[in-house]
Amino acid sequence: MQKDLLTLFEFDRAGIEGLLTLAARLKADLKAGRAMKKKPLEGKVIAMLFEKPSLRTRVTFETGILQLGGHPCYLPPDSIGIGKRESVEDVARNLERWVNGLVARVFSQAMLERFASVASIPVINALSDEHHPCQALATGLTLKEHRGGKLKGLTVAYIGDGNNVAVSLFILCAKLGINATIACPEGYDIQKPVMEKILADAKKSGAVIRATREPAEAVKKADLVYTDVWASMGQETEADERKKIFAPYQVNTDLMRHTPKGCLVSHCLPAHRGEEVTSEVLDAPNSVIFDEAENRLHVQKAVMVKLMGKQTKRLSGTRRTSI
């Protein structure tokens, strides 16, 4: 069984589809008020290490842990000093003896992978500089809900920077047979080594993955238009320059006129209204941004059930195992 969620590359199509199916069931049960017979995280403590500020990630993970019967232990940025006050490996070896899992929202994917390689407990990537797998899973669940449950053969158009959100979304599309096109300025594409892995997965699933410089061309067959901020956390010094470069890539009413009837639009949030997307698009009837934000709760609960729900409790000083 998969121990961690670091990227979606480590999950095959069946694994991702299983997470989405479980998320849909957990959501339906919650909406219907159906109580769990046994709460999967009962008696378990989940550490939450956050180096970056958050609204959706922190609230949805804390709420999900509580709904699953667990106890969240929030670790604010200055409380650990991971990699500075104490080595990544030493933090991992301490936490694995006290808690049952780690949710980490961090600047460095490399640091997250170092932690997971040492720790025996499951590690969930709640965002890093290179990947945002939980966001992509929320997009997948939202598409299933709004497109009758079928994902294979749908088309996603991503407009903007080839950042961590774009990477995870394209991995999900490639794994599940969803066609995907990114429209971005030259020099802001998904990195070539990552795109090569995405294309390899797309070849297996039959997905068509493309890149273009023309937003209008990217969206003409889209079932979903997706965008994100032009300057991510850690790129604040580039914000003014990026505004000029990305101005032709704004998702606005003019661009949406090139989409098919019924095309959806989404954003991982927070949105800079009037920059990468206009308010009239975000607030339009075909916008599913808040449906997707809600679905972060349900897909993350599914991930925690899969990775932590069957974990056995170990005695102090021994390693945890999975069954």
Buried (B, 14 or more C-beta within 10 A) or exposed (E): EBBBBBBBBEBBBEBBBBBBBBBBEBBEEBEEEEEBEEBBBEEBBBBBBBBBEBEBBBEBBBBBBBBBBBBBBBBEBEEBEBBEEEEBBEBBBEBBBEBBBBBBBBBBBEBBBBBBEBBBBBBBBBBBBBBBBBBBBBBBBBBBBBBEEEBEBBBBBBBBBBBBBBBBBBBBBBBBBBBBBBBBBEEBBBEEEBBEBBEEBBEEBEBBBEBEEEBBBBBBBBBBBBBBBBBBBEBEEEBEEBBEBBEEBBBBEEBBEBBEEEBBBBBBBEBBBEBBBBEEBBEEEBBBBEBBBBBBBBBBBBBBBBBBBEBEEBEEEEEBEBE
